Amino acid sequence: MLKDNRGRELTGQLKSSYLNNHHNTFQESGSLFYTTPKWSLYSMYTFADAKSISRSQYLSHHTVGNQVYDIDVDARTHSSSLTHTLYTNATYNVSDKSNVSLSYNASFSPKSDTKGRTTNSYFSNSNYTTSGNSYMHNLHLAYVLKQLRLDANYMSYSNDGTQDMNYEKYENPTAYSYWRKQTSDRFNFSADWGFPLWKTARFSVGATYAYSKTGNRQKNADILNGGAGSFDISSSNDEHTANGYAGLSGTLFKQKLSYYFHMIGQYYKINDYECGAVLPTASLTYVFTPKHIMMLQYSKTRQFPSYWEKQEYEQRSDEYTVSIGNPDLRPMDYNILQGIYVFNNRYTFTVSYYRVNNFITGQTYQNPDRLEMVSKNFNIDYSSSLQFTATVPVSIGKWYNANYVLTCYKDRYKSSDWYGYAFDRSKWATMLNLSNTFTFSRKPMVALDVNAFFRTPTIVGLWNYSRQWNLDAGLKCQFLKNHAVVALNVSDIFESGMPLMKEKFYTQRQTTDVRFYRRSIFLSFTYKFRNFKEQNAGSVDTSRLGY
């Protein structure tokens, strides 16, 4: 730490971590924060050397015509990657009420490799290797003047990879050679202005516009069949999203009633598909007494499918299983209604209902015409959930604090056309979360977190999920006047947190087991130079990119 009497200060942080998830991952990061009366400069760099292992078992009772084939599949992968992450920000305070900032995010994964092997009781065993890399750059410029905020953002993204696959029962050393690439450029602009209407009310208005251009390409050389299944496919997406919004917030009745209303008008266009939407958000909070508080909330939002899954891609993971895209995927519309009662500022009781129209599900499908398992995302009519939740905090002195959360809910999935089938499924389930903190010492700070989770059998689409439970534990120690922190966490100690998934629907019969290699051990050491405080690293949304 460096500080002088002219208001200049330099602080920083170093962090090293180790993760064992049946393979070892190492991560190192460093941060620097420098401030003057006019400037603040922040920079962070992270390097990760990650390795992982996964395993999935499938049992498929596949009906073709009048015959049922029992197919056992065991798929295992070993993956490794090197990732560099960089963030830097410079902010200049023009005045007490005005500043301008420029930030840069970057993520580089120049080396990502996977080796996979699939054993199959009916088809040939297969082996594959994949390699690839990805790059992301993001620039963000922001200007604040009193109640006005302007933002401009540009992101560039690239991801490509290859896959070579062979089937052991054939003489060909390579059955398929597959190559894919995605590039994306995205521009965002926004303006937000807020001002008081009167003492207890505030009005805000704004607009956003986003444009993205994404290119996808894939090539497949069908060496096994002499080129019969070879293809070279490319697609591009031009996407426009424009939002105009206005909001009103404030208090009434001597601050007993708080309200918030926000309305978004949205226009969306991707290639030849376009649609509009009105997305309202409303919240009311009434304080009857300090011990009795009621809240009512409603919101409507939209979620868009990824760019890759909206193209006509095709990729095999073995001789039996194929993943294909769906250009007809539509956005999902979320409607969420929630009522909350808070008693004594401690106990919370919640009733909530959400419904997602055009819900996207990735249910696998056994082709009735041939022995092929198809993985394809579909829009179904809707998914909904009715939930009742009680949260009870418990404390004993200064050494024990806990939150007990009990949820009873009913999930429903409805589709009028899934490969020609219709279904309407619902089921009640119960979920219990226990979060416990034991504080053994305060100087130095030594605390133990123990978290437990249990859920009764439930459903997701056509899948039936078995009951599941989970236990996590974490020990944290702060010393050297809280400058140094050592943390040890163990997640899913008994590798019981994932369910067994089964489907029994008309001729569709399959079981999926992914309850392998779930336990992880995380150890980290952090040292903060004097009064360093974590800064917002301005994460970039890449959820719709990649494969």
KENUKOL-264260 format. One record per atom (N, C-alpha, C): residue in one letter; x, z, y. Coordinates in steps of 0.2 Angstrom, whole numbers, plus 2048, in hexadecimal, padded with zeros to 3 digits. Atoms other than C-alpha are relative to their C-alpha. Example, Ala and Ser with C-alpha at 12.3 -4.5 7.8 and 13.67 -1.06 7.14 Angstrom:
BEGIN
A8048007FA;A83E8277EA;A804800806;S7FC7FF7FA;S8448247FB;S7FC803805;
***
This chain:
BEGIN
M8048007FA;M800800800;M804800806;L7FD8017FA;L8067FB811;L7FB801806;K8047FF7FB;K7FE802821;K804802806;D7FC7FE7FA;D804802833;D7FB802806;N8047FD7FB;N7FD809843;N7FC7FA804;R8038057FD;R7F77F8849;R7F97FD7FC;G806801804;G7E87F883C;G8017FB7FA;R7FF804806;R7F17EE82F;R8018047FA;E8007FC806;E7EF7F381D;E8007FB7FA;L800804806;L7F47EC80C;L7FF8057FA;T8017FD806;T7ED7F27FC;T7FF7FB7FA;G800804806;G7EC7EC7EA;G7FE8037FA;Q8027FD807;Q7E87EE7D8;Q8047FC7FB;L7FE803806;L7F07EA7C7;L7FC8027FA;K8047FE806;K7E77E97B7;K8027FC7FA;S7FF803807;S7EB7E67A5;S7FC8027FB;S8057FE805;S7DF7E5797;S8027FD7F9;Y7FF802807;Y7DF7E3784;Y7F98007FC;L806801803;L7D07DD77A;L8027FE7F8;N7FF802807;N7D07DD767;N7F87FF7FD;N806802803;N7C17D475F;N8017FD7FA;H7FD803807;H7C97D174E;H8057FB802;H7FA8047FD;H7D57C7759;H802803806;N7FE7FD7FA;N7DF7CC768;N7FF7FC806;T8008047F9;T7DC7C777A;T803805805;F7FD7FD7FB;F7E77CC788;F7FE7FD807;Q8018027F9;Q7E37CC79B;Q804804805;E7FC7FD7FB;E7ED7CF7AA;E7FD7FE807;S8038027FA;S7E77D07BC;S803804806;G7FE7FD7FB;G7ED7D47CD;G7FC7FE807;S8038017FA;S7E57D67DE;S803802806;L7FD7FE7FA;L7EB7D77F0;L7FA800806;F8058007FA;F7E07DC800;F804802806;Y7FC7FF7FA;Y7E87DA811;Y7FB800806;T8058007FA;T7DE7DF821;T804801807;T7FE7FE7F9;T7E17DF834;T7FA801804;P8067FF7FC;P7D57E2842;P7FC7FA800;K804807800;K7D07CF841;K8007FD7FA;W7FF804806;W7D57C9830;W7FF8057FA;S7FF7FD807;S7D27CE81E;S8017FA7FB;L7FD805805;L7DB7C5810;L8008037F9;Y8007FE806;Y7D77C77FE;Y8027FB7FB;S7FE805806;S7DE7BF7EE;S8018047FA;M8007FD806;M7DC7C27DC;M8027FB7FB;Y7FE804805;Y7E47BA7CD;Y8008037F9;T8017FE807;T7E07BC7BA;T8027FB7FB;F7FE804805;F7E87B57AB;F7FE8037F9;A8037FE807;A7E07B6799;A8027FC7FB;D7FE803807;D7E77B2788;D7FB8037FB;A8067FE804;A7D77B377E;A8007FD7F9;K801803807;K7D57B176B;K7FA8037FD;S8067FD803;S7C57B3761;S7FE7FD7F9;I802802807;I7BD7B1750;I7F98017FF;S8077FF801;S7AB7AE74B;S7FF7FE7F9;R803802806;R7A17AC73B;R7F9800800;S807801801;S7907A6737;S7FE7FE7F9;Q802802807;Q7877A5726;Q7F87FD801;Y807803800;Y77779A724;Y7FE7FF7F9;L804802806;L76B798715;L7FA7FC802;S8058057FF;S760789716;S7FC7FE7FA;H804803806;H75278670A;H7FC7FA803;H8018067FC;H750774710;H7FB7FC7FB;T805804804;T74076A70A;T8017F9803;V8008077FF;V742757709;V7FB7FD7FB;G805802805;G73274F701;G7FD8067FC;N8037FB804;N72D75A6F3;N8068047FD;Q7FA7FC803;Q73F7616EF;Q802805806;V7FD7FB7FC;V7467716F6;V8088017FF;Y7F97FF801;Y7597726F8;Y803806804;D7FD7FA7FE;D7627826FA;D8087FF802;I7FA8027FD;I771780706;I803806803;D7FD7FA7FD;D77D78E70A;D8067FE804;V7FB8027FB;V78978C719;V803806802;D7FC7FB7FD;D79779771E;D8057FD805;A7FC8037FB;A79F79372F;A805805803;R7FB7FB7FD;R7AF79B736;R8047FC805;T7FB8037FB;T7B9797746;T805805802;H7FA7FD7FC;H7C979D74E;H8017FC806;S8008037FA;S7CA79A760;S806803805;S7FB7FD7FB;S7D879C76E;S7FF7FC806;S8008047FA;S7D9798780;S804804805;L7FD7FE7FA;L7E379B790;L7FC7FF806;T8048017FA;T7DA79E7A0;T803803806;H7FE7FE7F9;H7E07A07B2;H7FA800805;T8057FF7FB;T7D47A77BF;T803802807;L7FD7FE7F9;L7D87A77D2;L7FA800805;Y8058007FA;Y7CE7AD7E1;Y804802806;T7FD7FE7F9;T7D37AE7F3;T7FB7FF805;N8058007FA;N7C97B2803;N804802806;A7FD7FE7F9;A7CE7B2815;A7FA801805;T8067FE7FB;T7C17BA822;T803801807;Y7FE7FF7FA;Y7C37B9834;Y7FB803804;N8057FD7FC;N7B97C583F;N8017FE807;V8008037F9;V7B57BB84F;V7FE806805;S8027FB7FC;S7AC7CA856;S7FD8057FB;D8037FB804;D7A37DA850;D7FA7FD7FC;K806803804;K7947CF84B;K8017F97FE;S7FF807802;S79C7BF846;S8067FF7FC;N7FA802804;N7A87B9839;N8007FA7FC;V7FF806804;V7AE7AA82F;V8048017FA;S7FB7FF806;S7B57AA81E;S8007FA7FC;L7FF806804;L7BC79D812;L8038037F9;S7FE7FD807;S7BE7A17FF;S8017FA7FB;Y7FE805805;Y7C57977F0;Y8008047F9;N8007FE807;N7C179A7DE;N8037FB7FC;A7FE805805;A7CA7917D0;A8018047F9;S7FF7FD807;S7CA7937BD;S8037FA7FC;F7FC805804;F7D67897B2;F8008027F9;S7FF7FE807;S7D578979F;S8047F97FD;P7FC806802;P7E377C79B;P8017FF7F8;K7FF801807;K7E3780788;K7FB8057FD;S8067FD804;S7D478477D;S8007FD7F9;D800803807;D7D578276A;D7FC8047FC;T8057FD805;T7C978575C;T8027FD7F9;K7FF803807;K7CC783749;K7FA8037FC;G8067FE804;G7BC78473E;G8007FD7F9;R801802807;R7B878372C;R7F98027FE;T8077FE803;T7A7782724;T8007FE7F9;T801801807;T7A3784712;T7F97FF7FF;N807802801;N79377C70B;N7FF7FF7F9;S801800807;S78B77E6FA;S7FD7FA7FE;Y803806802;Y78376D6FA;Y8057FA803;F7FC8057FD;F78E762706;F8078027FF;S7F97FE800;S7A0761708;S802805805;N7FD7FB7FB;N7AA76F710;N8047FC805;S7FD8037FA;S7B176A721;S804804804;N7FB7FD7FC;N7BF76E72C;N8007FC807;Y8008037F9;Y7C076A73F;Y805804805;T7FC7FD7FA;T7CC76D74E;T7FD7FD806;T8028027F9;T7C776C760;T805802805;S7FC7FE7FB;S7D176D76F;S7FD7FD807;G8038037F9;G7CD76B782;G802804805;N7FE7FD7FA;N7CF771793;N7FA800805;S8058007FA;S7C47757A3;S804803806;Y7FD7FE7FA;Y7C87777B5;Y7FA800805;M8057FF7FB;M7BD77E7C3;M803802807;H7FE7FE7F9;H7C077E7D6;H7FA801804;N8067FF7FC;N7B47857E3;N803803807;L7FF7FF7F9;L7B57867F6;L7FA803803;H8067FE7FD;H7A9791800;H802802807;L7FF7FF7F9;L7A8792813;L7FA803802;A8067FC7FE;A79D79F81B;A801802807;Y8007FE7F9;Y7997A382D;Y7FA804802;V8057FB7FE;V78F7B2834;V800801807;L8017FE7F9;L7897B4845;L7FA804801;K8057FB7FF;K77E7C3848;K7FB7FF7FA;Q805801805;Q76E7BF83E;Q8007FA7FC;L800806803;L7737AE839;L8067FF7FB;R7FB801805;R77D7A9829;R8007F97FE;L800806802;L783798825;L8057FF7FA;D7FC801806;D78B793814;D8017F97FE;A7FF807803;A79378380D;A8058017FA;N7FC7FF807;N79A7827FB;N8017F97FD;Y7FE805804;Y7A37757F1;Y8038027FA;M7FD7FE807;M7A77767DE;M8017F97FD;S7FE806804;S7B07697D3;S8028037F9;Y7FF7FD807;Y7B076C7C0;Y8017FA7FB;S7FF805806;S7B77637B1;S8028037FA;N7FF7FD806;N7B776679F;N8007FB7FB;D800805806;D7BC75B790;D8038037FA;G7FE7FE806;G7C075D77E;G8007FB7FB;T800804806;T7C375576D;T7FF8047FA;Q8017FD806;Q7BE75975C;Q8017FB7FA;D7FE804806;D7C575274B;D7FD8047FA;M8037FD806;M7BB75673B;M8027FC7FA;N800804807;N7BE752729;N7FC8047FB;Y8047FD806;Y7B4755719;Y8058007FA;E7FB7FF806;E7BE75B70A;E7FF7FB7FA;K802803806;K7B57516FD;K8027F8801;Y7FE8077FF;Y7BA740705;Y8077FF801;E7F98017FF;E7CB738706;E8027FF807;N7FE8017F9;N7CA734718;N803807803;P7FE7FA7FC;P7D5741722;P7FC802805;T8057FE7FB;T7C9740730;T7FA7FD800;A806803801;A7B773D72F;A7FD7FE807;Y8038017FA;Y7B273E741;Y806802805;S7FC7FE7FB;S7BC73E751;S7FC7FF807;Y8057FF7FB;Y7B2744760;Y804802807;W7FD7FF7F9;W7B6744773;W7FB801805;R8057FF7FB;R7AC74B781;R803802807;K7FE7FE7F9;K7AE74E794;K7FA800805;Q8057FE7FB;Q7A47557A2;Q803801807;T7FE7FE7F9;T7A77547B5;T7FA801804;S8057FE7FB;S79D75B7C3;S802802807;D7FF7FE7F9;D79D75C7D6;D7FA803803;R8067FC7FD;R7917687DF;R801802807;F7FF7FE7F9;F78E76A7F1;F7F9805801;N8067FB7FE;N7837797F8;N801801807;F8007FE7F9;F77E77C80A;F7FA805800;S8057FB7FE;S77378B810;S800803807;A8017FD7F9;A76D793820;A7FB8057FF;D8057FA801;D7657A4821;D800803807;W8017FD7FA;W75E7AC831;W7FB805800;G8057FA800;G7567BD833;G800804806;F8007FC7FA;F7507C7841;F7FA805800;P8067FB800;P7447D6845;P7FA7FD804;L8068027FC;L7327D284A;L7FE806804;W8017FA7FC;W72F7E484F;W8048067FC;K7FB7FB802;K7377F584B;K8008017F8;T8017FF807;T7317F6839;T7FF7FA7FC;A801806804;A7317E4834;A8067FB801;R7FA8057FF;R73E7D6831;R7FD7F97FD;F802807802;F73B7C382F;F8067FC7FF;S7FB804802;S7477B7826;S7FE7F97FF;V802806802;V7477A5824;V8077FC7FF;G7FA804801;G75379881D;G7FF7FA7FB;A801806804;A757789813;A8077FF7FC;T7FA802804;T763783805;T7FF7F97FD;Y800807803;Y7687727FE;Y8068007FC;A7FB800805;A77276F7EF;A8007F97FD;Y800807804;Y77875E7E8;Y8068007FB;S7FA800805;S78275C7D8;S8007F97FD;K800807804;K78874C7CF;K8058027FA;T7FD7FE806;T78D74F7BD;T8007FA7FB;G7FF806805;G7947427B1;G8028037F9;N7FF7FE807;N79474479E;N8027FA7FC;R7FF805805;R79C73A791;R8038027F9;Q7FE7FF807;Q79F73A77E;Q8027FA7FC;K7FF806805;K7A772F771;K8018037F9;N7FF7FD807;N7A773175F;N8027FA7FB;A7FD805805;A7B1727752;A7FE8027F9;D8027FF807;D7A8727741;D8047FD7FB;I7FB803805;I7B7724736;I7FE8007F9;L8037FF807;L7AE72A726;L7FC7FA7FE;N805806801;N7A171C727;N8027FA803;G7FD8077FD;G7AC70E72E;G7FD7FF807;G8028027FA;G7A571073F;G7F8800801;A807801800;A79271073B;A7FD805805;G8037FB7FB;G78F720745;G804801806;S7FC8007FA;S79B71D753;S7FC7FF806;F8048017F9;F79471E765;F805802806;D7FD7FE7F9;D79A71F777;D7FA800805;I8067FF7FC;I78D727782;I802803806;S7FE7FD7FA;S78E72B794;S7F9801804;S8067FF7FC;S7817327A0;S802804807;S7FE7FC7FA;S7817397B2;S7F9803803;N8057FD7FD;N7767447BC;N801801807;D8007FF7F9;D7727447CE;D7FA805802;E8057FB7FF;E7697547D3;E800803807;H8027FD7F9;H76175A7E3;H7FC806800;T8057FA800;T75A76B7E6;T800802807;A8017FE7F9;A7537707F7;A7FB805800;N8057FA800;N74B7817FB;N7FF801808;G8017FD7FA;G74378780B;G7FC8067FF;Y8037F9802;Y73E79980C;Y7FF804806;A8027FB7FB;A7377A7817;A7FE8067FD;G8017FA802;G7367B9815;G7FE805805;L8027FA7FB;L72E7C981D;L8018067FC;S7FF7F9803;S7337DB819;S7FF805806;G8007FB7FB;G7307EB821;G7FC8067FD;T8047FA802;T7267FC820;T7FA801804;L8067FF7FC;L715802825;L7FE8077FE;F8037F9801;F70B813826;F8068057FF;K7FB7FB7FF;K71A81D82C;K8058007FA;Q7FB802805;Q72681581F;Q7FE8027F9;K8027FE807;K71B81A810;K8007F97FC;L801807803;L71880780C;L8067FC802;S7FB8057FF;S7277FB80A;S7FE7FA7FD;Y803806803;Y7237E9808;Y8067FB801;Y7FC8067FF;Y72D7D9805;Y7FD7FA7FD;F803807802;F7267C7804;F8057FB801;H7FB8057FF;H7317B8801;H7FD7FA7FC;M803806803;M72B7A67FE;M8057FA800;I7FC806801;I7357977F8;I7FC7FA7FF;G802807802;G7307857F9;G8067FC7FD;Q7FA803803;Q73B77B7ED;Q7FE7F97FE;Y800806802;Y73E7697EA;Y8067FE7FB;Y7FB801805;Y7477637DB;Y8007F97FD;K800807803;K74D7527D5;K8077FF7FC;I7FA802804;I75974D7C7;I7FF7F97FD;N801807802;N75B73A7C4;N7F87FE802;D8068027FF;D7497347C2;D7FA806800;Y8047FB801;Y7417457BF;Y800804807;E8017FB7FA;E73A74F7CE;E7FA804800;C8067FB800;C72F75E7D1;C801804806;G8007FB7FB;G72A76A7DE;G7FE8077FE;A8027F9802;A72777D7DD;A7FF805806;V8017FA7FC;V72178C7E7;V8028067FD;L7FD7FB803;L72B79B7E3;L7FF807804;P8017FA7FC;P7247AC7EA;P8038067FD;T7FD7F9802;T72C7BD7E9;T7FC805805;A8037FB7FC;A7227CD7EE;A8028077FD;S7FE7F9802;S7267DF7EE;S7FC805804;L8047FA7FC;L71B7EF7F3;L8038067FD;T7FE7F9802;T7228017F2;T7FC805805;Y8037FB7FC;Y71780F7F7;Y8028077FE;V7FE7F9802;V71D8217F8;V7FA805802;F8067FB7FF;F70E82D7F5;F803807802;T7FC7FA7FF;T71A83C7F5;T8077FF7FE;P7FA802802;P72C83D7F3;P8018017F8;K800800808;K7288417E0;K7FD7FA7FD;H805806803;H71C8327DE;H8017FA804;I7FE8077FD;I7228207E2;I7FD7FB7FB;M802806804;M7198107DC;M8037FA803;M7FD8067FE;M7207FF7DD;M7FC7FA7FC;L803806803;L7187EE7D9;L8047FA802;Q7FB8067FE;Q7237DE7D8;Q7FE7FA7FC;Y801806803;Y7207CC7D4;Y8057FB803;S7FB8057FE;S72C7BD7D4;S7FF7FA7FB;K800806804;K72C7AB7CE;K8077FD802;T7F98047FF;T73D7A27CB;T8007FA7FB;R7FF806804;R7437927C3;R8078007FD;Q7FA800803;Q7517907B7;Q8017F97FC;F7FF807802;F75877E7B3;F8058007FA;P7FB801805;P7607787A3;P8077FE802;S7F98027FE;S7727747A2;S8007F8800;Y7FF8077FF;Y7787637A6;Y8027FC7F9;W7FE803807;W780760794;W7FA7FF7FC;E806800805;E77076478A;E7FB7FB802;K8058057FD;K766758795;K8027F97FE;Q7FE807802;Q76F74978E;Q8007FF7F9;E801802808;E76E74077D;E8078017FD;Y7F97FF803;Y77E748776;Y7FE8017F8;E8017FF807;E781749763;E8078037FE;Q7FA7FD803;Q78E75575B;Q7FF8037FA;R8007FD807;R79175A749;R804806800;S7FC7FA801;S79776B744;S8028007F8;D7FF801807;D797766731;D7FC7FA7FE;E803806802;E790759726;E7F8801800;Y8077FE800;Y77F762726;Y7FD801807;T8037FD7FA;T77D768738;T8027FB806;V7FF8047FA;V77B75E748;V7FD803806;S8037FD7FA;S77876375A;S7FF7F9804;I8028067FC;I76F756765;I7FD803807;G8027FE7F9;G76A756778;G7F87FE800;N8078017FE;N759755780;N7FF7FE807;P8018027F9;P75774B790;P7F9802803;D8067FE7FD;D745750792;D7FF807801;L8007F87FE;L749763795;L7FD801807;R8037FE7FA;R73F76A7A3;R802807803;P7FE7F97FE;P7437797AE;P7FB8057FE;M8047FA802;M73C78A7A9;M7FE804806;D8037FC7FA;D7307937B5;D7FF8077FD;Y8007F9802;Y7327A67B4;Y7FB803805;N8057FC7FC;N7237B17BA;N8018077FE;I7FE7FA802;I7277C37BA;I7FC805805;L8047FA7FD;L71B7D27BF;L8028067FD;Q7FE7F9802;Q7207E47BF;Q7FD805804;G8027FA7FD;G7197F47C3;G8048067FE;I7FB7FA801;I7248047C5;I7FD806803;Y8027FA7FD;Y7208167C7;Y8068057FF;V7FA7FC800;V72E8227CB;V7FD808802;F8027F97FF;F72B8357C9;F806804801;N7FA7FB7FF;N7368427D1;N8077FD801;N7FA8047FE;N7438357D6;N8048007F9;R7FC800806;R7488367C3;R7FD7FC7FB;Y803803806;Y73C8307B7;Y7FC7F9802;T8038077FE;T73781D7B7;T7FC7FE7FA;F805803805;F7288157AE;F7FE7F9803;T8018077FD;T7278027AF;T7FB7FC7FB;V804805804;V71A7F57A9;V8027FA803;S7FE8077FE;S7207E37AA;S7FD7FB7FB;Y802806803;Y71A7D27A5;Y8047FA802;Y7FD8077FE;Y7247C27A5;Y7FD7FB7FC;R802806804;R71F7B17A0;R8047FA802;V7FB8067FF;V72B7A279F;V7FC7FA7FE;N803807802;N72279179F;N8057FB7FF;N7FB805802;N72B783797;N8078037FE;F7FB7FD802;F73678F78F;F8057FC7FB;I7FB804804;I746787787;I8028057FA;T7FD7FD806;T74A78C775;T8047FB7FC;G7FC804804;G757786769;G7FF8017F9;Q8017FF807;Q74F788759;Q8027FA7FB;T7FE805804;T75777F74B;T7FB7FD7FB;Y806804804;Y74D772740;Y8037FD7FA;Q7FE804806;Q74F76C72E;Q7FC7FA800;N803807800;N74C75972E;N7FC7FF7FA;P803801807;P73E756721;P8017F97FD;D7FF806803;D74474471E;D8077FF7FD;R7FA800803;R75674871A;R803807801;L7FD7FA800;L762756717;L804801807;E7FC7FF7FA;E76775A729;E7FD805804;M8027FB7FC;M766769734;M8017FE807;V8008027F9;V762765746;V7FF806805;S8007FB7FB;S766770755;S7FE7FC806;K8038047F9;K75C76A765;K7FC805804;N8047FC7FB;N756773774;N7F97FD802;F8078027FF;F743772777;F7FD804806;N8047FC7FC;N737777785;N7FA8017FB;I8077FE803;I72878177D;I7FC802806;D8057FF7FB;D718785786;D802806805;Y7FD7FB7FC;Y71E79678B;Y8028067FB;S7FE7F9803;S7267A7786;S7FD805805;S8027FB7FC;S71F7B778C;S8028077FD;S7FF7F9802;S7227CA78B;S7FD805804;L8037FB7FD;L7187D978F;L8048077FE;Q7FB7FA801;Q7237E9791;Q7FE806803;F8027F97FD;F7207FC793;F8078047FF;T7FA7FD800;T730805798;T800807803;A7FF7F97FD;A73481879B;A807801800;T7F97FE7FF;T74581D7A2;T800808801;V8007F97FF;V7498307A0;V807802801;P7F97FE7FF;P7598367A8;P8018087FE;V7FF7F9803;V7618467A0;V807802803;S7F97FD7FE;S76F8517A7;S8008077FF;I7FE7F9802;I7778617A2;I806802804;G7FA7FE7FB;G7828697B0;G8037FA803;K7FC8057FD;K79085E7B6;K8037FC7FA;W7FC803805;W7968597A5;W7FC7FB7FC;Y803804804;Y78884F79D;Y7FA7FC804;N8058037FD;N77D8417A4;N7FE7FA7FC;A802805804;A77283579B;A7FA7FC802;N8068037FF;N76482879C;N7FD7FE7F9;Y803802806;Y75882578E;Y7FA7FB802;V8058057FE;V74E81578F;V7FC7FE7FA;L805803806;L73F811783;L7FC7FB803;T8048067FE;T737800784;T7FC7FE7FA;C804803805;C7287FA77A;C7FE7F9803;Y8018077FD;Y7257E777C;Y7FD7FC7FB;K803805804;K71B7D9775;K8027F9803;D7FD8067FE;D7247C8775;D7FB7FA7FD;R804806802;R71A7B7773;R8037FA801;Y7FD807800;Y7207A5770;Y7FA7FB7FE;K805804801;K714797771;K8027F8801;S7FF8077FF;S71678476E;S7FB7FC7FD;S805805802;S70A77676C;S8037FA7FC;D7FC806803;D717769766;D8078027FF;W7F97FF802;W72776E75D;W8017FC7FA;Y7FF805805;Y72C75F752;Y7F97FF7FC;G806802802;G71975C750;G7FC8077FD;Y8037F9801;Y71676F74C;Y7FD803806;A8027FC7FB;A70C77B756;A8018077FE;F8007F9802;F70F78E756;F7FF805806;D8017FA7FB;D70A79E75F;D8018067FD;R7FE7FA803;R7137AD75A;R801806805;S7FF7FA7FC;S7147BF761;S8018067FB;K7FF7FA803;K71A7D075C;K802805804;W7FE7FA7FC;W71C7E1762;W8078037FD;A7FA7FD802;A72D7EA762;A801806804;T7FE7FA7FC;T7357FA768;T808800800;M7F98007FE;M7467FC770;M802806803;L7FE7F97FD;L75080C774;L8077FF802;N7F98007FD;N76080D77F;N801807802;L7FD7F97FE;L76A81D781;L8067FF803;S7FA8007FC;S77781E78E;S803807801;N7FD7F9800;N78282E78D;N807800804;T7FA7FF7FD;T790834798;T802807800;F7FE7F9801;F79A843794;F807801805;T7FA7FF7FC;T7A68497A2;T8048067FE;F7FC7FA803;F7B485479B;F804803806;S7FC7FE7FB;S7BE8557AB;S7FF7FC806;R8018047FA;R7BD8507BD;R8077FF804;K7FA8007FD;K7CF8537C3;K8058017FA;P802807800;P7D58487BA;P7F97FE7FD;M806802802;M7C583F7B7;M8017FD7F8;V800803807;V7C283D7A4;V7F98007FD;A807800801;A7B183779E;A7FF7FC7F9;L801804806;L7AA83078D;L7F97FE801;D806803800;D79C82478D;D7FE7FE7F9;V803802807;V79182277D;V7F97FD801;N8068047FF;N78481577D;N7FD7FE7F9;A803802806;A77781276F;A7FA7FB801;F8068057FF;F76A80476C;F7FD7FF7F9;F803802806;F75D80175F;F7F97FC802;R8068047FF;R74F7F475E;R7FD7FE7F9;T803802806;T7427F1751;T7FF7F97FF;P800807801;P73F7E0749;P7FC7FD805;T8038047FB;T73A7D3755;T8007F97FF;I800807801;I7387C0757;I8037FD806;V7FE8057FA;V7407B2762;V7FE7F97FE;G802806803;G7377A2760;G7FD8007F9;L802800807;L73579E74E;L8048057FC;W7FB7FB804;W7437AB749;W7FD806800;N8027F9801;N73F7BC742;N807804800;Y7FA7FC800;Y74C7C8747;Y8008077FC;S8007FA804;S7517D773C;S801806806;R7FF7FB7FC;R7527E8744;R808800802;Q7F98007FE;Q7637EB74D;Q801807804;W7FE7FA7FC;W76C7FA754;W8087FF802;N7F98017FD;N77D7FC75D;N802807803;L7FD7FA7FD;L78980A762;L8067FE804;D7FA8027FC;D796808770;D803807803;A7FD7FA7FE;A7A2815776;A8067FE805;G7FB8017FB;G7AE816785;G803806803;L7FD7FA7FD;L7BB82278C;L8047FE806;K7FD8027F9;K7C182179E;K804806803;C7FC7FB7FD;C7CF82B7A6;C8037FE807;Q7FD8017F9;Q7D482B7B9;Q804805802;F7FA7FB7FF;F7E48337BE;F8047FE806;L7FC8017FA;L7F18337CC;L7FC7FF806;K8058007FA;K7E48377D9;K7FB7FA800;N805805802;N7D882A7D1;N8037F9801;H7FD8067FF;H7E581C7D4;H8007FC7F9;A7FF803807;A7E78197C1;A7FA8017FC;V8067FF804;V7D98167B5;V8027FD7F9;V7FF802807;V7DB8147A2;V7F98007FD;A807801803;A7CB80E799;A8017FE7F9;L800803807;L7C880C786;L7F98007FE;N806801802;N7B8805780;N7FF7FC7F9;V802803806;V7B180176F;V7F97FE7FF;S807803800;S7A27F576D;S7FE7FF7F9;D803802806;D7967F375F;D8058037FA;I7FB7FD805;I7A0800754;I7FF7FE7F9;F802801807;F7967FD744;F7FE7F97FF;E802807801;E7947EA747;E7F97FF7FD;S807801802;S7817EC746;S7FC7FE806;G8048027FA;G77C7E6757;G7FC7F9800;M803807801;M7777D4751;M7FB8017FB;P805800805;P7677D1747;P8017FB7FB;L800805805;L7657C7737;L7F97FC802;M8058047FD;M75A7B873C;M7FD7FC7FA;K803804806;K74D7B0730;K7FA7FC803;E8058047FE;E7417A2732;E7FC7FE7FA;K804801805;K73279F727;K7F97FC803;F8068047FC;F72679172F;F7FF7FA7FD;Y801806804;Y71E784725;Y8057FF7FB;T7FA802805;T72C77B71B;T807803803;Q7FA7FD7FD;Q739783727;Q8028077FD;R7FD7FA803;R74379071D;R807801801;Q7F98007FF;Q753796723;Q802807802;T7FD7F97FE;T75E7A6726;T8077FF803;T7FA8017FC;T76C7A8732;T803807801;D7FC7F97FF;D7797B7732;D8067FF804;V7FA8007FC;V7857B9740;V803807802;R7FE7F97FF;R7887CB73E;R8088017FD;F7F97FF802;F79B7C973C;F805800806;Y7FB8007FB;Y7AA7CD747;Y7FD802807;R8037FE7FA;R7A07D6754;R803806804;R7FD7FA7FD;R7AA7E6757;R8067FE804;S7FA8017FB;S7B67E6766;S802806803;I7FD7FA7FD;I7C27F276D;I8047FE806;F7FD8027FA;F7C77F177F;F804806803;L7FC7FB7FD;L7D57FA787;L8037FD807;S7FE8037F9;S7DA7F879A;S803806804;F7FC7FC7FC;F7E68007A6;F7FF7FD807;T8018037F9;T7E27FE7B9;T804805805;Y7FD7FC7FB;Y7ED8047C7;Y7FE7FD807;K8028027FA;K7E68047D9;K805803805;F7FC7FE7FB;F7F28057E8;F7FC803806;R8037FB7FB;R7EB8137F3;R7F87FE800;N8078007FF;N7D980F7F9;N7FD7F97FF;F802806802;F7D77FE7F1;F7F98007FE;K807800802;K7C57F97EF;K7FF7F87FD;E801807803;E7BF7EA7E4;E7FC7FC805;Q8048057FC;Q7B97DB7EE;Q7FC7FC7FC;N804805803;N7AB7CF7EA;N8047FA7FF;A7FC806801;A7B47C17E1;A7FC7FA800;G8048067FF;G7A67B57E5;G8007FB7FA;S801804806;S7A27AF7D3;S7FC7FA801;V8028067FF;V79E79D7D1;V7FB7FF7FA;D805801805;D78E7987C7;D8027F97FC;T7FF806804;T79378C7B9;T7FC8007FA;S8047FF806;S7857917AD;S7FD7F97FE;R803806802;R77F77F7AD;R8057FB7FE;L7FB805802;L78F7777A9;L8038027F9;G7FD7FF807;G799775799;G7FC7FE7FA;Y804802806;Y793773787;Y7FD8067FD;
***
